[in-house]
Amino acid sequence: MCPFLIFFMLWQKIKKYFPLIGIALFAYLLIKLDINEIFKQLLGSSKIYLIAALIFVLFYLFFQTLKWHVLAKKQKIPILFHESLKINLISNFYGLITPGKLGMVIRAEYLKKYSNIGKGISNFVIDKVLSLLSLFLMVILFGFIVLKEKLEWVNDFSLIYSVIIFFLLIGMFLFFYNKEKSKSFLRVVYHKFVPQKMKEKAKGTFNSFYEDLPKKGSLVGIFLLHLISWLACYTMIYFIALSLGINIKFIYFIGVYPIATLIAQIPITISGFGTREATLIALLGLFGVEAVKVFSMSITALFIIGVFPALIAIPLILRERSKNKIHKIKKI
Protein backbone atom coordinates (compact mmCIF):
# COMPACT_ATOMS: atom_id res chain seq x y z
CA MET A 1 0.00 0.00 0.00
CA CYS A 2 1.45 3.38 -1.00
CA PRO A 3 2.42 5.86 1.77
CA PHE A 4 -0.02 8.47 0.39
CA LEU A 5 -2.97 6.09 0.76
CA ILE A 6 -1.91 5.11 4.31
CA PHE A 7 -1.64 8.79 5.28
CA PHE A 8 -5.04 9.54 3.71
CA MET A 9 -6.72 6.69 5.62
CA LEU A 10 -5.16 7.80 8.91
CA TRP A 11 -6.17 11.40 8.24
CA GLN A 12 -9.80 10.36 7.64
CA LYS A 13 -9.81 8.64 11.04
CA ILE A 14 -8.22 11.41 13.15
CA LYS A 15 -9.37 14.64 11.47
CA LYS A 16 -12.76 14.56 13.26
CA TYR A 17 -10.96 14.80 16.62
CA PHE A 18 -8.96 17.93 15.74
CA PRO A 19 -11.71 20.42 16.69
CA LEU A 20 -11.55 18.99 20.23
CA ILE A 21 -7.98 20.33 20.55
CA GLY A 22 -9.14 23.94 20.28
CA ILE A 23 -12.18 23.40 22.50
CA ALA A 24 -10.01 21.75 25.16
CA LEU A 25 -7.47 24.59 25.00
CA PHE A 26 -10.27 27.16 25.14
CA ALA A 27 -11.80 25.43 28.21
CA TYR A 28 -8.38 25.17 29.88
CA LEU A 29 -7.75 28.90 29.47
CA LEU A 30 -11.26 29.70 30.69
CA ILE A 31 -10.75 27.71 33.92
CA LYS A 32 -7.16 28.80 34.49
CA LEU A 33 -7.95 32.52 34.12
CA ASP A 34 -10.85 32.53 36.63
CA ILE A 35 -14.35 32.70 35.09
CA ASN A 36 -15.56 35.22 37.69
CA GLU A 37 -12.79 37.66 36.75
CA ILE A 38 -13.64 37.28 33.07
CA PHE A 39 -17.30 38.10 33.76
CA LYS A 40 -16.21 41.10 35.84
CA GLN A 41 -14.15 42.38 32.89
CA LEU A 42 -17.04 41.88 30.47
CA LEU A 43 -19.58 43.64 32.72
CA GLY A 44 -17.22 46.53 33.39
CA SER A 45 -16.44 47.24 29.73
CA SER A 46 -16.97 50.76 28.34
CA LYS A 47 -20.26 50.94 26.44
CA ILE A 48 -19.11 53.85 24.24
CA TYR A 49 -16.23 51.83 22.80
CA LEU A 50 -18.53 48.81 22.34
CA ILE A 51 -20.95 50.96 20.31
CA ALA A 52 -17.99 52.08 18.16
CA ALA A 53 -17.09 48.39 17.69
CA LEU A 54 -20.64 47.59 16.57
CA ILE A 55 -20.49 50.40 14.01
CA PHE A 56 -17.18 49.09 12.64
CA VAL A 57 -18.51 45.54 12.35
CA LEU A 58 -20.96 46.93 9.77
CA PHE A 59 -18.02 48.38 7.82
CA TYR A 60 -16.26 45.02 8.10
CA LEU A 61 -19.26 43.05 6.80
CA PHE A 62 -19.63 45.55 3.94
CA PHE A 63 -16.01 45.18 2.79
CA GLN A 64 -15.99 41.43 3.48
CA THR A 65 -18.90 41.13 1.04
CA LEU A 66 -17.64 43.74 -1.44
CA LYS A 67 -14.31 41.98 -2.07
CA TRP A 68 -15.82 38.76 -3.37
CA HIS A 69 -18.84 40.56 -4.92
CA VAL A 70 -16.44 42.56 -7.15
CA LEU A 71 -14.69 39.28 -8.01
CA ALA A 72 -18.06 37.70 -8.91
CA LYS A 73 -18.89 40.63 -11.19
CA LYS A 74 -15.55 40.24 -12.97
CA GLN A 75 -16.42 36.55 -13.41
CA LYS A 76 -19.64 37.68 -15.12
CA ILE A 77 -21.81 36.27 -12.33
CA PRO A 78 -25.02 38.39 -12.44
CA ILE A 79 -25.66 38.95 -8.74
CA LEU A 80 -26.86 42.10 -6.92
CA PHE A 81 -24.96 43.38 -3.89
CA HIS A 82 -27.81 42.81 -1.41
CA GLU A 83 -27.94 39.16 -2.53
CA SER A 84 -24.17 38.89 -2.03
CA LEU A 85 -24.56 40.36 1.46
CA LYS A 86 -27.21 37.77 2.29
CA ILE A 87 -25.00 34.93 1.02
CA ASN A 88 -22.05 36.36 2.96
CA LEU A 89 -24.02 36.29 6.23
CA ILE A 90 -25.10 32.70 5.56
CA SER A 91 -21.55 31.56 4.69
CA ASN A 92 -20.24 33.31 7.84
CA PHE A 93 -22.63 31.17 9.89
CA TYR A 94 -21.21 27.96 8.42
CA GLY A 95 -17.68 29.37 8.73
CA LEU A 96 -18.23 29.99 12.44
CA ILE A 97 -18.96 26.33 13.17
CA THR A 98 -16.23 24.70 11.04
CA PRO A 99 -12.42 24.37 11.36
CA GLY A 100 -10.51 27.12 9.54
CA LYS A 101 -13.87 28.65 8.50
CA LEU A 102 -13.93 26.13 5.64
CA GLY A 103 -17.71 26.00 5.93
CA MET A 104 -17.77 29.29 4.03
CA VAL A 105 -17.39 27.20 0.86
CA ILE A 106 -21.21 26.94 1.07
CA ARG A 107 -21.09 30.24 -0.84
CA ALA A 108 -20.27 28.27 -4.00
CA GLU A 109 -23.54 26.35 -3.65
CA TYR A 110 -25.55 29.60 -3.39
CA LEU A 111 -23.68 31.20 -6.31
CA LYS A 112 -24.60 28.18 -8.44
CA LYS A 113 -28.07 29.71 -8.70
CA TYR A 114 -26.59 32.67 -10.61
CA SER A 115 -24.04 30.77 -12.71
CA ASN A 116 -22.53 27.29 -12.22
CA ILE A 117 -20.79 25.39 -9.43
CA GLY A 118 -17.36 25.74 -11.05
CA LYS A 119 -17.53 29.55 -11.00
CA GLY A 120 -18.84 29.44 -7.43
CA ILE A 121 -15.90 27.28 -6.31
CA SER A 122 -13.34 29.46 -8.12
CA ASN A 123 -14.88 32.56 -6.52
CA PHE A 124 -14.43 31.00 -3.07
CA VAL A 125 -10.92 29.68 -3.74
CA ILE A 126 -9.57 32.94 -5.22
CA ASP A 127 -11.19 34.95 -2.41
CA LYS A 128 -9.72 32.61 0.23
CA VAL A 129 -6.23 32.72 -1.29
CA LEU A 130 -6.25 36.53 -1.56
CA SER A 131 -7.52 36.72 2.02
CA LEU A 132 -4.62 34.58 3.30
CA LEU A 133 -2.06 36.43 1.15
CA SER A 134 -3.25 39.84 2.39
CA LEU A 135 -3.18 38.55 5.98
CA PHE A 136 0.35 37.20 5.45
CA LEU A 137 1.41 40.59 4.09
CA MET A 138 0.03 42.30 7.19
CA VAL A 139 2.03 39.91 9.38
CA ILE A 140 5.17 40.85 7.45
CA LEU A 141 4.51 44.61 7.37
CA PHE A 142 3.29 45.08 10.94
CA GLY A 143 4.16 41.93 12.88
CA PHE A 144 7.89 41.99 12.25
CA ILE A 145 8.19 45.73 12.82
CA VAL A 146 6.42 45.50 16.18
CA LEU A 147 7.87 42.21 17.49
CA LYS A 148 11.45 42.89 16.40
CA GLU A 149 11.93 44.87 19.63
CA LYS A 150 10.39 42.14 21.81
CA LEU A 151 11.62 38.80 20.48
CA GLU A 152 15.21 37.85 19.66
CA TRP A 153 14.30 35.37 16.93
CA VAL A 154 12.40 38.07 15.02
CA ASN A 155 15.25 39.58 13.00
CA ASP A 156 16.18 40.59 9.47
CA PHE A 157 16.80 36.97 8.45
CA SER A 158 13.33 35.81 9.57
CA LEU A 159 11.87 38.81 7.73
CA ILE A 160 13.71 37.85 4.52
CA TYR A 161 12.54 34.22 4.83
CA SER A 162 8.95 35.39 5.29
CA VAL A 163 9.13 37.65 2.24
CA ILE A 164 10.54 34.75 0.18
CA ILE A 165 7.69 32.48 1.36
CA PHE A 166 5.18 35.22 0.52
CA PHE A 167 6.43 35.51 -3.07
CA LEU A 168 6.59 31.71 -3.42
CA LEU A 169 2.92 31.54 -2.41
CA ILE A 170 2.09 34.22 -4.98
CA GLY A 171 4.03 32.21 -7.57
CA MET A 172 2.06 29.05 -6.74
CA PHE A 173 -1.21 30.95 -6.96
CA LEU A 174 -0.31 32.42 -10.39
CA PHE A 175 0.78 28.97 -11.60
CA PHE A 176 -2.59 27.38 -10.78
CA TYR A 177 -4.40 30.50 -12.03
CA ASN A 178 -3.25 29.48 -15.51
CA LYS A 179 -5.62 26.82 -16.85
CA GLU A 180 -3.13 25.04 -19.12
CA LYS A 181 -0.38 24.85 -16.48
CA SER A 182 -2.88 23.67 -13.89
CA LYS A 183 -4.23 21.04 -16.29
CA SER A 184 -0.75 19.62 -16.95
CA PHE A 185 -0.08 19.37 -13.21
CA LEU A 186 -3.46 17.85 -12.27
CA ARG A 187 -3.59 15.41 -15.19
CA VAL A 188 -1.97 12.67 -13.08
CA VAL A 189 -4.50 13.18 -10.25
CA TYR A 190 -7.35 13.09 -12.77
CA HIS A 191 -6.25 9.79 -14.38
CA LYS A 192 -5.13 7.95 -11.23
CA PHE A 193 -7.45 9.09 -8.44
CA VAL A 194 -10.74 10.29 -9.97
CA PRO A 195 -13.23 7.37 -10.35
CA GLN A 196 -14.32 6.63 -13.92
CA LYS A 197 -17.96 7.48 -13.24
CA MET A 198 -16.96 10.94 -11.93
CA LYS A 199 -14.44 11.81 -14.65
CA GLU A 200 -16.92 13.61 -16.91
CA LYS A 201 -18.34 15.66 -14.03
CA ALA A 202 -14.84 16.52 -12.75
CA LYS A 203 -13.82 17.63 -16.24
CA GLY A 204 -16.89 19.86 -16.53
CA THR A 205 -16.30 21.41 -13.09
CA PHE A 206 -12.63 22.03 -13.96
CA ASN A 207 -13.54 23.84 -17.18
CA SER A 208 -16.24 25.95 -15.52
CA PHE A 209 -13.79 26.76 -12.67
CA TYR A 210 -11.58 28.59 -15.19
CA GLU A 211 -14.49 30.13 -17.11
CA ASP A 212 -14.38 33.97 -17.21
CA LEU A 213 -11.50 34.27 -14.74
CA PRO A 214 -10.61 37.96 -14.22
CA LYS A 215 -7.36 39.29 -15.68
CA LYS A 216 -4.51 39.03 -13.20
CA GLY A 217 -4.09 42.81 -13.04
CA SER A 218 -7.67 43.28 -11.82
CA LEU A 219 -6.92 41.10 -8.78
CA VAL A 220 -4.73 43.90 -7.35
CA GLY A 221 -7.79 46.03 -6.60
CA ILE A 222 -9.55 43.06 -4.97
CA PHE A 223 -6.39 42.38 -2.93
CA LEU A 224 -6.52 45.98 -1.64
CA LEU A 225 -10.17 45.44 -0.64
CA HIS A 226 -9.00 42.45 1.41
CA LEU A 227 -6.48 44.67 3.23
CA ILE A 228 -9.19 47.25 3.94
CA SER A 229 -11.47 44.48 5.19
CA TRP A 230 -8.79 43.24 7.63
CA LEU A 231 -8.11 46.80 8.85
CA ALA A 232 -11.84 47.32 9.48
CA CYS A 233 -11.92 44.03 11.41
CA TYR A 234 -8.90 44.91 13.58
CA THR A 235 -10.16 48.46 14.20
CA MET A 236 -13.41 46.94 15.47
CA ILE A 237 -11.52 44.57 17.80
CA TYR A 238 -9.26 47.44 18.92
CA PHE A 239 -12.33 49.33 20.16
CA ILE A 240 -13.30 46.20 22.12
CA ALA A 241 -9.78 46.16 23.61
CA LEU A 242 -10.14 49.82 24.63
CA SER A 243 -13.53 49.08 26.20
CA LEU A 244 -11.81 46.54 28.48
CA GLY A 245 -9.05 48.92 29.49
CA ILE A 246 -6.34 47.44 27.26
CA ASN A 247 -4.12 50.44 26.68
CA ILE A 248 -1.87 49.59 23.75
CA LYS A 249 -0.95 51.59 20.65
CA PHE A 250 -2.91 50.69 17.53
CA ILE A 251 0.28 49.96 15.57
CA TYR A 252 1.27 47.35 18.17
CA PHE A 253 -2.22 45.89 18.14
CA ILE A 254 -2.31 45.34 14.36
CA GLY A 255 1.22 43.98 14.63
CA VAL A 256 0.03 41.21 16.94
CA TYR A 257 -3.55 40.35 15.93
CA PRO A 258 -2.87 39.26 12.30
CA ILE A 259 -0.41 36.66 13.63
CA ALA A 260 -3.12 35.19 15.87
CA THR A 261 -5.58 35.29 12.97
CA LEU A 262 -3.15 33.48 10.69
CA ILE A 263 -2.59 30.73 13.27
CA ALA A 264 -6.36 30.46 13.77
CA GLN A 265 -6.72 29.69 10.03
CA ILE A 266 -5.09 26.29 10.57
CA PRO A 267 -8.11 23.95 10.21
CA ILE A 268 -7.66 21.98 13.44
CA THR A 269 -10.13 23.88 15.65
CA ILE A 270 -13.64 25.26 15.18
CA SER A 271 -13.38 28.93 14.21
CA GLY A 272 -9.87 29.07 15.71
CA PHE A 273 -11.08 28.45 19.29
CA GLY A 274 -8.22 28.12 21.74
CA THR A 275 -5.30 28.55 19.33
CA ARG A 276 -6.18 32.20 18.70
CA GLU A 277 -6.62 33.00 22.40
CA ALA A 278 -3.38 31.24 23.41
CA THR A 279 -1.44 33.15 20.73
CA LEU A 280 -2.95 36.50 21.72
CA ILE A 281 -2.23 35.93 25.42
CA ALA A 282 1.41 35.11 24.63
CA LEU A 283 1.99 38.04 22.24
CA LEU A 284 0.01 40.77 24.02
CA GLY A 285 1.64 39.62 27.26
CA LEU A 286 4.89 41.01 25.82
CA PHE A 287 3.29 44.46 26.09
CA GLY A 288 2.11 43.93 29.66
CA VAL A 289 -1.53 43.13 28.85
CA GLU A 290 -3.20 40.84 31.41
CA ALA A 291 -4.26 37.41 30.14
CA VAL A 292 -7.79 37.76 31.55
CA LYS A 293 -8.30 41.01 29.59
CA VAL A 294 -7.04 39.38 26.38
CA PHE A 295 -9.39 36.42 26.84
CA SER A 296 -12.34 38.73 27.57
CA MET A 297 -11.52 40.74 24.44
CA SER A 298 -11.43 37.59 22.32
CA ILE A 299 -14.81 36.37 23.64
CA THR A 300 -16.43 39.77 23.01
CA ALA A 301 -14.93 39.97 19.49
CA LEU A 302 -16.16 36.45 18.74
CA PHE A 303 -19.69 37.42 19.76
CA ILE A 304 -19.79 40.71 17.81
CA ILE A 305 -18.05 39.55 14.65
CA GLY A 306 -19.15 35.90 14.68
CA VAL A 307 -22.26 35.14 16.72
CA PHE A 308 -24.13 38.40 16.02
CA PRO A 309 -23.99 38.01 12.18
CA ALA A 310 -24.71 34.27 12.57
CA LEU A 311 -27.96 35.03 14.43
CA ILE A 312 -29.02 37.23 11.51
CA ALA A 313 -28.09 34.42 9.11
CA ILE A 314 -30.28 31.73 10.75
CA PRO A 315 -33.66 33.10 9.51
CA LEU A 316 -32.08 33.69 6.08
CA ILE A 317 -30.98 30.04 5.93
CA LEU A 318 -34.43 28.82 6.98
CA ARG A 319 -36.07 31.07 4.38
CA GLU A 320 -33.78 29.75 1.61
CA ARG A 321 -34.54 26.15 2.61
CA SER A 322 -38.24 26.92 2.58
CA LYS A 323 -37.94 28.42 -0.92
CA ASN A 324 -36.07 25.35 -2.17
CA LYS A 325 -38.77 23.01 -0.78
CA ILE A 326 -41.54 25.03 -2.47
CA HIS A 327 -39.55 25.04 -5.73
CA LYS A 328 -39.16 21.23 -5.60
CA ILE A 329 -42.89 20.75 -4.89
CA LYS A 330 -43.80 22.97 -7.88
CA LYS A 331 -41.52 20.88 -10.10
CA ILE A 332 -43.41 17.74 -9.04
N, C-alpha and C positions, 0 to 999 in steps of 0.2 A: 504493500500500500504506500502511495507516494506521501512525502512529508506534508505537502499542501493539504491533502485530503484529511490526514490525521489532525492537523491543526484546525481545519474547518469543523470537523466533528466535535473536537474538544471545545471550540469557541461556541458552537451551538448549545452545548450543555451548560457552560458557565456564564454566558453573557446575561442570562436572566437574573443572576445574583448580583451583578455589578451595581444596580441602583441601591442595593442594601448598604453598600460601602458608604455612600454619601449620607444616607439617612442615619446610619449608625454614628458617623462622624458629627453630623448635625445634632443628634440627641446627646452625644458625649459633651459637646461644647455647651449645649443648653444646660445640662446638669452641673457641669464644672463651674460655669460662670454665675450660678445662683439665679434661679428663675425669678425670685422676688425682686432682685436688683434690676433685672431686665425689664420687668413690668413697671418698676418705679421710673426707669429711664423713659419708657414709652409714654407713660402718663404725664411725665413732666416736660415733654417736648414742647417747643415753641410753636404755637398754632399759626403764626404769621408765616414762618418759613415753610410749614407744611402746606399752606395754601399756595405759596410760590411753587412748591414741588408739584402740586396737582396741576397748576397751570402749565408747567414745563412738560408734564407727561403728555399733554395734548399736542404740544409741539413735536415731541418725540414720536408719537403715533402717526402724526401727519407726515413727517419725513421718513419714517420707517415704511409707510405705505407708498409715498411718492417715489422712492428709489426703485422699487420693483415695478411700479405702475408705469414709470417712464420707460423702463426696459421692455415691458409688455407692449407698449405703444410702438416702440422701435421694432418689435417682432411682428408687428401688424396684427396684434390681438385686439379686437374691437371691444374694449371694456371701459366703462365710465369710472371716474375716480371714486364716487360714492360706493360703487360695487367693489372696487379694489379695497376700500377701507373696511367694508363688511367682511370680505374674505381674509383680510389681514387680522382682524379681531378673532375670527374663527381659528385661523392657523396659529395665532398666539396661544389660544386655549390649549390646542393639542401640543404645542411646543412646551408649554408649562409643565405638562405631565409626562414628558418623555426625556430620556437621556440626551444631552447635547442639543436639546430643542429640535431633534430630528423629526418630531411630529408635525413640524411646520410644512413638511413636504405635502401635506393634505391640500395645500394651495394648488398643486398641480391638478388634482382631481376637480377642484372647483373651476379652474381655468379651462378645463376640457370643454366646458359648456360654451365657451367663446371661441375655441379653436380646436386643438387636438391635444392628446396626452403628452406627445413628444415635446411640443412647444411649452406646455405647462411644466414639464420636468426640467427643460433647459432654462426656463425662467427661474425656477427654484435653485438650480445648481449654480448658475452664473451669479445670482444674487447672494447665495451663501458664500461662494468663493470670494467675491468682492468684499463682502462683510468681514470675512476672516483676514483678508489682505489689508484692509483699511485698519482693522484692529491691531494687526501685527505692526503696521507702520506707526500707529500711535504709541505702541510699546517701545519702539525704537526711538521715536522723536522725544517722547516725554519720560518714559520709564528710565532709560539709561542716563538722561540728564539729571534726573532727580535722585536716583539711587546710587549714582557714582560716588557721591559724598558719604553714603551710609554703608555700602558693602564693598569689601576689598575685591571680590571676584568680578564686580561690575567695572570693567576697564575698557580701554580702547580696543583691545583684542576681542573681547566679547562683543563689543559694538560692531566691529568689522565682520565677525562671524555671523551675527544676526542680519546684517545688511546683505551678506552673500546668500544666506538662506532665503531672505525676502525676494531677491532677484531670481533665485532658482525656482521658487514657487511661482513667480510671475511667468518664468520661462515654461514651466510645466503647464500652466493654465493656457498660455498662448499656443503650445503644441497641440493640446487636446481641443482647442477652439477651432483648429483647422480640421475640416471634415476628412480630407484625404489622409492626412498624417494619423489622425485618430483611427481611421478605418484600418490602415496598415498595421497599427499596433494591436488593435482589438480583434483582428482577424483570427488569431490563434484561439482566443477565448471563445469566439463565436463558433468555430468548428469543433472544438474539443469539449466545451462545457455547456453549451446551450442545447437542450433536448431537441430532437428533430421536429417534434410537433409544435415547438415554440419558435423555431427559426424564422418563419415568415413574419410572425408578429414582432419579434425582436428586430428584424430588418426594417420593418415599417416604422417602428418607434425610433430607431436610430436615424432614419432619414428625416422624420418629422422633427427630431431633436435639433437638427442642424438647419431646418427650414427657416428662412428669413432672420438669420442671426444678424444682430446689428454690426456695423463696421467697428473694427477695434478702436478707432479714434473716438467714437461716440461713447465708449465705456468710461472714458476719463471723467466726463461730466457726472455719470452715475456713481463713479468711485468717490467723487467729491460730495455727493449727496449722502453717501455712507458715512463719511467723516463728520458731516454736519449732524447726521442722525445720532452718532456716538456722542458728540459734544452735547447735544440736547439731553441725551440720557444721563450723562455724567453731571451736567449742571443740575438736573432734577435731583439726583442722588446727593449732590453737594449741599443743596438746600435742606435735605433731610439730615445730613451730618451737622449742619449749623443748628438745626432745631433741637438736636440732642447735646449741644454744647461742645461739639468737636471743632476746636479752633485750629485749623490747618489751612495754609495757603492753597488757593485753587490749583496752582501749577503743580504742587506736590500731590494733590488729590488725583489729578488726571494723569500723574506719573505712576501712581500706584494702582488705581482701579482697573485700567485696561489689562494689566497683568493678571489680576484675579479673574477678569472676564474671560481672558484667553484660556486660562487653566480650567475654568468652568465649562468651556466648550468641549472638553474631552468627554465623549459619551459613555461615562461609567456611572454617573449619578443623575437622578431626575432633576432637571433644571439647574444643575450645578450645586445642589444642596451639599453643604458640608465642605466640599473642596474650596468653594469661593470664600466661605466664612473663615476657614483656617488660613487661607492665603492673605486675606485682608487683615486678620488679627496679627499675623507675623509681620507684614509690611508696614501697616500703620503704627504698629508698636514701635518701630524705629523712630517715629516722630513723637513718641510719648503719648499716643492715644490709648486709652483704657480698652481692654478687650471687651468688656461688657457694653461699652458705647458702640464699638464696631459691630458687635453682634446685633444690637438693637437697631442700628442703622440698616443692616442687611435685611432684617425681618421687615422693617417698615418699607424699604425699597421694593422688596419682593411683593408686598401687598399692593403697593401703589402701581407698580409697573407690570406686575404679573397677575395677581388675583383680581384687582379692580377691572382691567380690560376683559379678563376671562369671564367674570360675572355678566358683563354686557354681551359676551359672545354666546352664552348658553341659550338664551331665547332665539338668537339668530340661527344657531345650529338646529334647534327644534323646529323652527319655521321652515328651514331648508329641507329637513327630513319630511315634514308634512307635505311640502310642495312636491317632492319626489314621489311620495306615496300616491298623491292625487293624480300625478302625471302617469304613473304606472297603471292605475285603475282605469283612466280614460283610454289608454292604449288597448286595454282588454275589451 
